[in-house]
Amino acid sequence: MTEFIQNFGLAVRHFRESHGWSQELLAEKADLNRSYLGEVERGRVMPSLATAQKLASALDISLSGLLAHCEQQAA
């Protein structure tokens, strides 16, 4: 499970950086605390499904697309 949490954080970071956004900007768009987003990206916390959906929406990707990217990281 720890690997999945780390891969989720890497996926969020990947899509954030592909948009050229700072953590602050993504946190604002997703209505999250910036320090919490940092914890997600470092794989220290696993967000709830509702929070994962907020992140996916802010990144303009489906939640299933975000999760699929996590699975690709694990392969």
PyRosetta script that sets phi, psi and omega in degrees:
from pyrosetta import init, pose_from_sequence

init()
pose = pose_from_sequence("MTEFIQNFGLAVRHFRESHGWSQELLAEKADLNRSYLGEVERGRVMPSLATAQKLASALDISLSGLLAHCEQQAA")
pose.set_psi(1, -34.8)
pose.set_omega(1, 179.7)
pose.set_phi(2, -60.1)
pose.set_psi(2, -38.7)
pose.set_omega(2, 179.2)
pose.set_phi(3, -63.7)
pose.set_psi(3, -40.1)
pose.set_omega(3, 178.6)
pose.set_phi(4, -64.0)
pose.set_psi(4, -42.5)
pose.set_omega(4, 179.7)
pose.set_phi(5, -61.9)
pose.set_psi(5, -42.5)
pose.set_omega(5, 177.2)
pose.set_phi(6, -64.4)
pose.set_psi(6, -42.0)
pose.set_omega(6, 179.7)
pose.set_phi(7, -65.9)
pose.set_psi(7, -35.0)
pose.set_omega(7, 176.7)
pose.set_phi(8, -62.6)
pose.set_psi(8, -46.3)
pose.set_omega(8, 178.5)
pose.set_phi(9, -61.1)
pose.set_psi(9, -41.2)
pose.set_omega(9, 177.5)
pose.set_phi(10, -64.1)
pose.set_psi(10, -37.3)
pose.set_omega(10, 178.9)
pose.set_phi(11, -65.8)
pose.set_psi(11, -44.2)
pose.set_omega(11, 177.9)
pose.set_phi(12, -60.1)
pose.set_psi(12, -46.5)
pose.set_omega(12, 179.5)
pose.set_phi(13, -61.5)
pose.set_psi(13, -42.7)
pose.set_omega(13, 179.5)
pose.set_phi(14, -56.9)
pose.set_psi(14, -51.1)
pose.set_omega(14, -177.8)
pose.set_phi(15, -69.4)
pose.set_psi(15, -35.8)
pose.set_omega(15, 176.8)
pose.set_phi(16, -62.1)
pose.set_psi(16, -47.5)
pose.set_omega(16, -178.5)
pose.set_phi(17, -68.5)
pose.set_psi(17, -31.7)
pose.set_omega(17, 178.4)
pose.set_phi(18, -67.0)
pose.set_psi(18, -23.9)
pose.set_omega(18, 174.7)
pose.set_phi(19, -85.4)
pose.set_psi(19, -11.0)
pose.set_omega(19, -177.3)
pose.set_phi(20, 75.7)
pose.set_psi(20, 26.4)
pose.set_omega(20, -175.6)
pose.set_phi(21, -98.3)
pose.set_psi(21, 150.0)
pose.set_omega(21, 170.7)
pose.set_phi(22, -81.6)
pose.set_psi(22, 165.8)
pose.set_omega(22, 174.2)
pose.set_phi(23, -61.2)
pose.set_psi(23, -37.7)
pose.set_omega(23, -179.4)
pose.set_phi(24, -59.9)
pose.set_psi(24, -43.6)
pose.set_omega(24, -178.4)
pose.set_phi(25, -67.2)
pose.set_psi(25, -45.0)
pose.set_omega(25, 178.6)
pose.set_phi(26, -63.3)
pose.set_psi(26, -43.2)
pose.set_omega(26, 178.8)
pose.set_phi(27, -58.0)
pose.set_psi(27, -42.2)
pose.set_omega(27, 178.9)
pose.set_phi(28, -64.0)
pose.set_psi(28, -46.6)
pose.set_omega(28, -179.0)
pose.set_phi(29, -63.7)
pose.set_psi(29, -32.9)
pose.set_omega(29, -178.7)
pose.set_phi(30, -93.7)
pose.set_psi(30, 0.0)
pose.set_omega(30, -178.6)
pose.set_phi(31, 58.1)
pose.set_psi(31, 49.3)
pose.set_omega(31, 179.0)
pose.set_phi(32, -126.5)
pose.set_psi(32, 162.8)
pose.set_omega(32, 175.0)
pose.set_phi(33, -76.3)
pose.set_psi(33, 136.6)
pose.set_omega(33, -177.3)
pose.set_phi(34, -61.6)
pose.set_psi(34, -40.4)
pose.set_omega(34, -179.3)
pose.set_phi(35, -67.2)
pose.set_psi(35, -33.8)
pose.set_omega(35, 176.1)
pose.set_phi(36, -65.5)
pose.set_psi(36, -43.3)
pose.set_omega(36, 177.5)
pose.set_phi(37, -58.8)
pose.set_psi(37, -40.6)
pose.set_omega(37, 177.0)
pose.set_phi(38, -60.4)
pose.set_psi(38, -40.3)
pose.set_omega(38, 177.6)
pose.set_phi(39, -64.8)
pose.set_psi(39, -39.3)
pose.set_omega(39, 177.0)
pose.set_phi(40, -62.3)
pose.set_psi(40, -48.8)
pose.set_omega(40, -177.3)
pose.set_phi(41, -63.8)
pose.set_psi(41, -31.0)
pose.set_omega(41, 178.8)
pose.set_phi(42, -84.2)
pose.set_psi(42, -1.6)
pose.set_omega(42, 178.3)
pose.set_phi(43, 74.8)
pose.set_psi(43, 24.5)
pose.set_omega(43, -179.6)
pose.set_phi(44, -91.8)
pose.set_psi(44, -22.2)
pose.set_omega(44, 178.0)
pose.set_phi(45, -136.6)
pose.set_psi(45, 152.3)
pose.set_omega(45, 175.3)
pose.set_phi(46, -111.9)
pose.set_psi(46, 118.9)
pose.set_omega(46, -178.1)
pose.set_phi(47, -70.4)
pose.set_psi(47, 158.9)
pose.set_omega(47, 173.1)
pose.set_phi(48, -65.5)
pose.set_psi(48, 166.7)
pose.set_omega(48, 176.6)
pose.set_phi(49, -60.0)
pose.set_psi(49, -39.0)
pose.set_omega(49, 179.4)
pose.set_phi(50, -62.6)
pose.set_psi(50, -41.6)
pose.set_omega(50, 178.8)
pose.set_phi(51, -70.3)
pose.set_psi(51, -39.4)
pose.set_omega(51, 176.9)
pose.set_phi(52, -60.6)
pose.set_psi(52, -38.6)
pose.set_omega(52, 178.0)
pose.set_phi(53, -66.1)
pose.set_psi(53, -39.1)
pose.set_omega(53, 176.6)
pose.set_phi(54, -60.0)
pose.set_psi(54, -44.3)
pose.set_omega(54, 179.8)
pose.set_phi(55, -64.3)
pose.set_psi(55, -46.2)
pose.set_omega(55, -179.9)
pose.set_phi(56, -60.2)
pose.set_psi(56, -45.5)
pose.set_omega(56, 179.7)
pose.set_phi(57, -61.7)
pose.set_psi(57, -44.0)
pose.set_omega(57, 179.8)
pose.set_phi(58, -62.9)
pose.set_psi(58, -33.9)
pose.set_omega(58, 179.8)
pose.set_phi(59, -84.8)
pose.set_psi(59, -0.2)
pose.set_omega(59, 178.8)
pose.set_phi(60, 60.8)
pose.set_psi(60, 45.7)
pose.set_omega(60, 177.1)
pose.set_phi(61, -139.8)
pose.set_psi(61, 153.2)
pose.set_omega(61, 176.7)
pose.set_phi(62, -72.4)
pose.set_psi(62, 155.4)
pose.set_omega(62, 176.6)
pose.set_phi(63, -62.1)
pose.set_psi(63, -38.6)
pose.set_omega(63, 178.5)
pose.set_phi(64, -64.1)
pose.set_psi(64, -35.2)
pose.set_omega(64, 177.0)
pose.set_phi(65, -66.5)
pose.set_psi(65, -39.5)
pose.set_omega(65, 177.8)
pose.set_phi(66, -65.4)
pose.set_psi(66, -43.6)
pose.set_omega(66, 179.0)
pose.set_phi(67, -67.7)
pose.set_psi(67, -37.0)
pose.set_omega(67, 177.3)
pose.set_phi(68, -61.5)
pose.set_psi(68, -37.9)
pose.set_omega(68, 177.8)
pose.set_phi(69, -63.1)
pose.set_psi(69, -36.5)
pose.set_omega(69, 176.4)
pose.set_phi(70, -61.6)
pose.set_psi(70, -43.8)
pose.set_omega(70, -179.2)
pose.set_phi(71, -65.4)
pose.set_psi(71, -35.7)
pose.set_omega(71, 178.6)
pose.set_phi(72, -66.0)
pose.set_psi(72, -35.7)
pose.set_omega(72, 178.2)
pose.set_phi(73, -63.2)
pose.set_psi(73, -35.1)
pose.set_omega(73, -176.8)
pose.set_phi(74, -76.4)
pose.set_psi(74, -22.9)
pose.set_omega(74, -175.7)
pose.set_phi(75, -76.9)
pose.dump_pdb("model.pdb")
